[in-house]
Amino acid sequence: MGRKFKSPLVPKIIALYEKLGTDELKFGTIADHLGDGASAIAGVLSSYPSVFTKAGQIRTFDFVTSNSNKSTIWKLIPEHEVDDEQIMELYGFSGELLSELCDNSEMKYKWISAKRKENGKFSRREVHYIMHHFRKDKLSVNASKASLVRQ
């Protein structure tokens, strides 16, 4: 791994994904294996959007107690390089939109940038971090438009 993380839990969580040979785990599975506090684990998962992302939720129902529980599925973003075609495929971008974010040397959105490597590719985690903020902003703009319509 090329990047150092401030939290010592990050490499432990990454190692758990690798040990179990998967890229998606339920929060409960992560917490059970690590033994650290659930709030600390949740804080780390949500504080590193370039490394972990929410992949969905599963609702389970206990017929004995009639209780329903929701569990978040967390996906590990792989640490590899992606080219422009892969970025368009992974994030559903058109070539036109990608060209607005990219030039020959970097991809940039707001203060965040990802430098092209010598082979013309980007770090997948750096691209994912840019996409995280891009989508978050897009959702907040759409929510603002919806609230204006309601007023």
C-alpha positions as CSV (number, residue, x, y, z in Angstrom):
1,M,0.0,0.0,0.0
2,G,1.3,3.4,-0.9
3,R,-0.7,5.6,1.4
4,K,-0.4,6.0,5.1
5,F,-3.6,6.5,7.1
6,K,-4.0,8.5,10.3
7,S,-6.2,5.9,11.9
8,P,-4.7,2.5,12.7
9,L,-8.0,0.9,12.1
10,V,-7.9,1.5,8.3
11,P,-5.1,-1.0,7.6
12,K,-6.8,-3.5,9.9
13,I,-10.1,-3.2,8.1
14,I,-8.4,-3.4,4.7
15,A,-6.6,-6.6,5.9
16,L,-9.9,-8.1,7.0
17,Y,-11.3,-7.6,3.4
18,E,-8.2,-9.3,2.0
19,K,-8.3,-12.1,4.6
20,L,-11.9,-12.9,3.8
21,G,-11.3,-12.5,0.0
22,T,-14.1,-10.1,-0.6
23,D,-14.7,-6.5,-1.5
24,E,-18.0,-6.2,0.4
25,L,-18.7,-6.8,4.1
26,K,-21.6,-6.1,6.4
27,F,-20.8,-3.7,9.2
28,G,-21.5,-6.4,11.8
29,T,-19.0,-8.7,10.2
30,I,-16.3,-6.0,10.4
31,A,-17.1,-5.2,14.0
32,D,-17.2,-8.8,15.1
33,H,-13.8,-9.6,13.5
34,L,-12.0,-6.4,14.8
35,G,-13.4,-6.2,18.3
36,D,-13.0,-2.5,18.4
37,G,-15.9,-0.2,19.4
38,A,-18.7,0.0,16.8
39,S,-18.7,3.8,16.9
40,A,-14.9,3.9,16.2
41,I,-15.3,1.5,13.3
42,A,-18.3,3.4,11.9
43,G,-16.3,6.7,12.2
44,V,-13.4,5.2,10.2
45,L,-15.6,3.7,7.5
46,S,-17.4,7.0,6.9
47,S,-14.3,9.2,7.3
48,Y,-12.3,7.5,4.5
49,P,-14.6,7.8,1.4
50,S,-11.7,7.2,-0.9
51,V,-11.2,3.7,0.6
52,F,-14.7,2.6,1.8
53,T,-18.1,3.3,0.4
54,K,-21.6,2.3,1.4
55,A,-22.8,-0.4,-1.1
56,G,-26.3,-0.8,0.3
57,Q,-28.3,-2.1,3.2
58,I,-29.8,-5.4,4.2
59,R,-32.9,-5.6,6.4
60,T,-33.3,-8.8,8.5
61,F,-36.3,-9.8,10.4
62,D,-36.3,-12.0,13.5
63,F,-39.6,-13.9,13.6
64,V,-39.1,-15.0,17.2
65,T,-38.7,-11.5,18.6
66,S,-40.5,-9.6,15.7
67,N,-37.6,-7.2,15.5
68,S,-36.3,-5.8,12.3
69,N,-32.6,-4.8,11.9
70,K,-30.8,-2.9,9.2
71,S,-27.2,-3.6,8.4
72,T,-25.0,-1.5,6.1
73,I,-22.8,-3.2,3.5
74,W,-19.4,-1.5,3.1
75,K,-17.4,-1.9,-0.1
76,L,-13.6,-1.6,-0.2
77,I,-12.4,0.6,-3.1
78,P,-9.5,-1.3,-4.7
79,E,-6.1,0.3,-4.8
80,H,-5.3,0.0,-8.5
81,E,-5.1,2.3,-11.5
82,V,-7.9,3.1,-14.0
83,D,-8.0,4.7,-17.4
84,D,-10.5,7.1,-18.9
85,E,-12.7,4.3,-20.3
86,Q,-12.8,2.5,-17.0
87,I,-13.8,5.7,-15.2
88,M,-16.6,6.3,-17.6
89,E,-17.8,2.7,-17.2
90,L,-17.5,2.6,-13.4
91,Y,-19.1,6.0,-12.7
92,G,-21.5,6.3,-15.7
93,F,-19.8,9.3,-17.2
94,S,-20.0,10.5,-20.8
95,G,-16.8,11.4,-22.5
96,E,-18.0,15.0,-22.5
97,L,-18.5,15.1,-18.7
98,L,-15.1,13.4,-18.2
99,S,-13.4,16.0,-20.4
100,E,-14.8,18.7,-18.2
101,L,-13.1,17.2,-15.2
102,C,-9.9,16.0,-16.9
103,D,-7.0,17.4,-18.9
104,N,-3.9,15.6,-20.1
105,S,-2.2,15.7,-16.6
106,E,-4.9,15.6,-14.0
107,M,-8.6,15.2,-13.0
108,K,-9.8,18.0,-10.8
109,Y,-13.0,18.8,-9.0
110,K,-13.1,21.7,-6.5
111,W,-10.0,21.4,-4.4
112,I,-9.5,17.7,-5.1
113,S,-7.2,16.5,-7.8
114,A,-5.9,13.2,-9.1
115,K,-2.7,13.2,-11.1
116,R,-2.3,11.0,-14.2
117,K,0.5,8.5,-13.8
118,E,3.1,8.1,-16.5
119,N,1.0,5.3,-18.1
120,G,-1.9,7.8,-18.5
121,K,-4.0,6.2,-15.7
122,F,-5.3,7.5,-12.4
123,S,-5.4,6.0,-8.9
124,R,-8.9,4.4,-8.5
125,R,-9.1,5.7,-4.9
126,E,-8.2,9.2,-5.9
127,V,-10.9,9.1,-8.6
128,H,-13.4,7.6,-6.2
129,Y,-12.8,10.5,-3.7
130,I,-13.5,13.0,-6.5
131,M,-16.6,11.2,-7.5
132,H,-17.8,11.0,-3.9
133,H,-17.7,14.8,-3.6
134,F,-19.1,15.3,-7.2
135,R,-22.1,13.1,-6.4
136,K,-22.6,14.6,-3.0
137,D,-22.8,18.1,-4.5
138,K,-25.1,16.9,-7.3
139,L,-27.5,15.4,-4.7
140,S,-27.5,18.5,-2.6
141,V,-28.3,20.7,-5.6
142,N,-31.2,18.4,-6.6
143,A,-32.4,18.5,-3.0
144,S,-32.3,22.3,-3.0
145,K,-34.3,22.3,-6.2
146,A,-36.9,20.0,-4.7
147,S,-37.2,22.1,-1.6
148,L,-37.7,25.3,-3.7
149,V,-40.5,23.5,-5.6
150,R,-42.2,22.7,-2.4
151,Q,-42.1,26.3,-1.1
